[in-house]
Amino acid sequence: MASIRTLAATGTLFIDFRFEGKRCREYTRLEDTPANRKKLTRVVERLEEELAAGTFSYANFFPGSKKKQLAAVGSSTPQRPLGDGSGSKEVPPYRGTSFPGVVASVRETPLFEDFAETWVQENEVSWRRSYRRTVEDIINKHLVPRFKGRGVGSLTREELLKLRSELAKVPGRKKETLSPRRINAIMNVMSLILKEASDRYQFTCPYYNIKPLKIPKSDVQPFTLAEVMTILATVREDYRDYFTVRFFTGMRTGEVDGLKWEYVDFERRLILIRETIVAGQIEDEAKTQESIRDIQMSQIVFDALKRQFVSTGRRGRFVFCSRDGSPCDHNNVTKRVWYPLLRHLGLKLRRPYQTRHTAATLWLAAGENPEWIARQMGHTSTEMLFKVYSRYVPNLTRQDGSAFERLITNAISDSPLDMTAADAAKETSHE
């Protein structure tokens, strides 16, 4: 009796039956769905009929099978019906109808490391240089050492799950282990490689139903306006304008460190975000399409950049630079200027990136239009503003509900309902 079963490694269907006293399994690329089971049921029924009649030809029914010893059985001469007893009637030769989707085993595929290299070469034209470095680091450090020498089509879902599990135990750069975000990035590269390989070499991609790890919600920690003013009043004079621009423009670290004078428009009071710097190299593309934007200068930012021009305007292309004109090294600034300053002021240690979050909360607290804020920040919509930042606004301006209180108070004072609590008490006592 032939049966239809599911291969746990891929979630695809295969046929399990016995022929010539041996157990046989023929695998398909069909996913385990009701429609595919129905389709395969018709094939199994035909298989059982031919097995019972003695007309089954392994080579004709499964032309792609690697079971050579079985494929040769009955492939050249007609078979007599099994159980007939008389042996007087010849059975017509099998006409040979192939079943699409049935494969005997994984097709021969390139080695994983070779295909990964090919995949990078084919796709790097659409990547930023920094992303290409990230992908190559993932492949060379985490993927190739594990799957080197393996055919790209031989990998199984179990191996991918095991890879993810073991990545969670790898020491991280800043934490004890790799973060969920980093693990997801590694697994995403793996999935893209396997999906492309499976399309190209016609095998079932083992990367299915593997969901990304849940990433803990990042907790932004913006500074209050009073803290900002204290920081700017205390920081080294040669970095005061630098942090003023960071606090009041919401620029990312790579954007402010890579800012060039050609993108500072004093006449229109605009900072043009067109490039960014990553790992010491200028990227001629911003982080996202929305990151390419024009930031309006407030007066405090305008004045800071004017002072900075006097200091570095003739030193080189970069607004904030070292003595030789090279752009700021954010790691150096963070360790030698930023953290010592926070310790000196007794403030909680926070990454310089919190200056960006501070700008967003200050704009919201001032009552700026959320859509305008989103454009200044380089966000695609206002969703992040309300999702991440708005909870800080009441702490910066007023207690929740005060605006509503003023609205109702003004409405009552302008209507016949105008009645103080004392008047209401008098009316109640008369009753």
Secondary structure, 3 states (H helix, E strand, C coil): CCEEEEECCCCEEEEEEEECCEEEEEEEEEECCHHHHHHHHHHHHHHHHHHHHCCCCHHHHCCCCCCHHHHCCCCCCCCCCCCCCCCCCCCCCCCCCCCCCEECCCCCCCEHHHHHHHHHHHHHHHCCHHHHHHHHHHHHHHHHHHHCCCEHHHCCHHHHHHHHHHHCCCCCCCCCCCCHHHHHHHHHHHHHHHHHHHHHHCCCCCCCCCCCCCCCCCCCCCCCHHHHHHHHHHCCHHHHHHHHHHHHHCCCHHHHHCCEHHHEECCCCEEEECCEEECCEEECCCCCHHHCEEEECCHHHHHHHHHHHHHHCCCCCECCECCCCCECCHHHHHHHHHHHHHHHHCCCCCCCCHHHHHHHHHHHHCCCCHHHHHHHHCCCCCHHHHHHHHHHHHHHCCCCCHHHHHHHHHHHHCCCCCCCHHHHHHHHHHC
